[in-house]
Amino acid sequence: MEKVKKLFADYGSIAVGTYLAIFAVVLAGFAVAIASGFHVHSAAGSAGVLGAAWVATKVTQPIRIVATAALTPFVARLWWRFRPRSPR
């Protein structure tokens, strides 16, 4: 957890944006999969497509945190290459 806090302290809004982008892609992916016929055998299965997708997305949270930690430095390098840091 300390590494995640350091990541957000070092990269700030880029880390938050990366996490939210991963969240949105995973949520949309689960929603499309469930809507196209993937069967969910749980209480979330009867909660509707978005409810089931949200529950499935919450289950993947540890994986998304690891993906955020791995991708944020790469995303930051790309961001800073195309939008240089402003002087403070």
C-alpha positions as MATLAB code, in Angstrom:
seq = 'MEKVKKLFADYGSIAVGTYLAIFAVVLAGFAVAIASGFHVHSAAGSAGVLGAAWVATKVTQPIRIVATAALTPFVARLWWRFRPRSPR';
ca = [
       0.000    0.000    0.000;
       2.941    2.308    0.675;
       4.089    1.918   -2.937;
       0.659    2.961   -4.197;
       0.695    6.069   -1.974;
       4.156    6.985   -3.293;
       2.952    6.456   -6.867;
       0.053    8.862   -6.365;
       2.328   11.360   -4.596;
       4.922   11.252   -7.412;
       2.570   11.279  -10.401;
      -0.580   12.897   -8.988;
      -3.325   13.382  -11.534;
      -1.582   11.176  -14.102;
      -1.847    8.204  -11.719;
      -5.488    9.004  -10.966;
      -6.258    9.351  -14.680;
      -4.509    6.074  -15.461;
      -6.463    4.275  -12.727;
      -9.782    5.729  -13.892;
      -9.041    4.866  -17.522;
      -8.271    1.256  -16.581;
     -11.442    1.169  -14.444;
     -13.569    2.453  -17.331;
     -12.105   -0.023  -19.828;
     -12.617   -2.975  -17.465;
     -16.173   -1.889  -16.582;
     -17.089   -1.443  -20.246;
     -15.479   -4.773  -21.122;
     -17.456   -6.624  -18.484;
     -20.677   -4.836  -19.490;
     -20.203   -5.802  -23.141;
     -19.314   -9.393  -22.215;
     -22.356   -9.762  -19.963;
     -24.688   -8.083  -22.456;
     -23.465  -10.340  -25.253;
     -24.287  -13.498  -23.370;
     -21.556  -14.275  -20.855;
     -23.444  -15.896  -17.965;
     -22.787  -14.662  -14.447;
     -23.729  -17.234  -11.806;
     -24.119  -15.109   -8.697;
     -26.410  -12.615   -7.064;
     -24.943   -9.961   -9.349;
     -26.199  -11.908  -12.348;
     -29.758  -10.780  -11.676;
     -28.831   -7.190  -10.860;
     -28.686   -6.069  -14.468;
     -25.821   -5.637  -16.856;
     -24.218   -2.582  -15.249;
     -24.671   -3.922  -11.725;
     -23.072   -7.220  -12.629;
     -20.285   -5.446  -14.520;
     -19.612   -3.198  -11.517;
     -19.380   -6.190   -9.160;
     -17.041   -7.993  -11.569;
     -14.941   -4.842  -11.871;
     -14.664   -4.534   -8.073;
     -13.402   -8.122   -7.929;
     -10.558   -7.144  -10.260;
      -9.505   -4.142   -8.144;
      -6.186   -5.632   -6.919;
      -5.219   -6.420  -10.510;
      -6.171   -2.900  -11.611;
      -4.027   -1.378   -8.853;
      -1.025   -3.424   -9.983;
      -1.702   -2.436  -13.613;
      -1.892    1.229  -12.572;
       1.452    0.967  -10.760;
       3.029   -0.647  -13.808;
       1.557    1.669  -16.452;
       1.663    5.079  -14.744;
       5.392    5.771  -15.280;
       4.998    4.910  -18.988;
       1.884    7.081  -19.329;
       3.657    9.926  -17.506;
       6.638    9.765  -19.880;
       4.269    9.953  -22.868;
       2.301   12.785  -21.281;
       5.419   14.817  -20.497;
       6.821   14.219  -23.979;
       3.756   15.742  -25.638;
       2.889   18.243  -22.889;
       6.035   19.456  -21.150;
       5.822   20.285  -17.458;
       4.961   23.862  -16.689;
       7.469   25.781  -14.552;
       6.420   26.118  -10.914;
];
